[in-house]
Amino acid sequence: MNEPRNYENRKLTIKEWSVQDRPREKYAKNGAVALSDAELIAILLRTGNTAESAVDLAKKLLATSGNSLNALSDMSLRDLSRIKGIGQAKAIALLTAFELGKRIRAEKVEESLQILNSRDVVNLMQDKIAHLDHEEFWAIYLSQANRILQTCQISKGGISSTGVDTRIVIQEAVLNKATQIILCHNHPSGSVRPSRADIQLTEKLHHAAELMDLILVDHIIIHKERYYSFVEEGRL
């Protein structure tokens, strides 16, 4: 006769949980809102390991980022892969999901009718550049009705700076038949205060835009959840 299975000192696998407690089944029955962050991540991880279920592994993963999804999405492939039980395949699955979320968010903003204020610009650009470890300089081209015609990466640089060709910024405005330009770049250092070079570049582009009957609406510097607007600070 088979001996009864002893569960006292063994962690149950997800398949041994009650059906209503399994993440995929809960999702199918009640939708995503019924699941915790850890349970949603567990679905992406698919499996745990010999010591932990996928949900336990997800909880550990969240703990490494202070239980912040934003902080978790900022982790690199290398750092995620180093966490015991994750590995490269699981790390790539997680980062892919985060990247799709960022692109959906940016696409929704880009499809909106108008850019009306600096917050709209931050919502559009935050997921593109706010979390990068290098500087990127972008220009947003608008119609006279503030509709987005194009968002364009002008340059990509190092940790502390990136070169910007004024002619390219103006040329793209002409090609897109824009009447207004918004400049945007990130500061990986964490400070969003403009450098002297940032101020000089803004003044230079302001004058260049005026010569072409274009309006430089704003220049916004972003770092994660913070930003600096030249217009809001009275510098433009």
Disulfide bonds with the S-S distance in Angstrom:
none
